[in-house]
Structures are given as C-alpha cells and as structure tokens.
Amino acid sequence: MATTSEFDAELDTSGLYCPEPIMLMHNKVRDMSPGHVLKVIATDPATTRDIPKFCNFLGHELLNQEESGDTYFYFIRLG
C-alpha cells in the first residue's frame, strides 16, 4: 500500500467523482499549515490528472502517487 507513512491529515474521497475530490481538497488544505503533508485516498481515475494539476497550480508538492487496485493514494506537502 502507501509507502509514505508520515502525514498530518488524511482525506478519503473514495466513491466520489470529479470535481468533488478536488473541492474537498481545497476545503481541507484551508485548515492546514504550509509544510504539512496531506494523504488523499481516491477511487476516481481522473484524480491521476487532476491532483498533480491541483498541486502545480497552487504550489503544493506531490511527494508520492501510488495505485493499488482501484484505489489511488497521494501524499501532498502544502506550499
């Protein structure tokens, strides 16, 4: 499963489809501080495109992106 074990918050968007995972991420990062790591769990294949764009656009660092079956894991350090 996920190899990055240290994170400050987790957001499970399983079962949700675009644009809901990104909208929930926007809300979650508002409550976090720069440098914190957010773990995102998703089942929407569109997140493989949307989450890297989200990070690039908002200045966050995508530390790790993994796939296990139909589930995607992202580890994002907030900028």
N, C-alpha and C positions, 0 to 999 in steps of 0.2 A: 504494500500500500504506500502511503506517503513516507518519504524518507526525511522530510524536514519535520522534526519533532517539536521545535520551539516556535510558538506563535502566541500572540497576545489575545486574539479573539478569533472566533470561528463563525462562519456564516454558511448555513446549509440551504441551498436553493434547489435541492432535489425536487423534481417534478414540475418545476417552473420553466417557462419558455420566454424567450426574448419578447419584450425588453425587461421582464421582471427581475432576473438576476442582477442586471446592471443597475436598475433602480434601487434594489435593496443594498447593493454595494455602496452606492452614493450615500444612502442613509447611514450605513454602518461606519464608513470612514469619517463621517462628521463627528462621531463620538470618540474617535481615536486620535492619538498624537503622532506627529511625524516620527519615523523610525520604528514604530510598532509594526508587527507582522500580522496580517490577516490571512487566515486559511479559509478558502472558499471551496465548497463542495457543490458540484453541479451535475446535472444529467442532460442538459441541453447541449448538443454538439456545436451549436452556434457560439457557445462561450469560448471555444478554441480560437475564434476570430475576435469576438467582442472584448474579452478580458484583456488580451495584450493591447488592443487599441485603447481601452479604458486607461490602462497603466501609462501608455505612451502619451496620451492626450493630457492626463492630469499630473504627470511627473512622478508616478509611483514606479517602483522597481519590481518586476516579475521575477521572483527568486527561483521559482520552480513550478513546472507544469507537468502533471502526470495524468495517466489514464489507466483505469483498472476496470475492465469490462465496459459497462455503460456509464461509468462514473468518472468525473474529471475532478482533479484536485489542483488548486492554485495556491501559491504562497506569495503574498504581495507585501513588500516593505513600503510603507507610506512615505511619500516625499514631503 
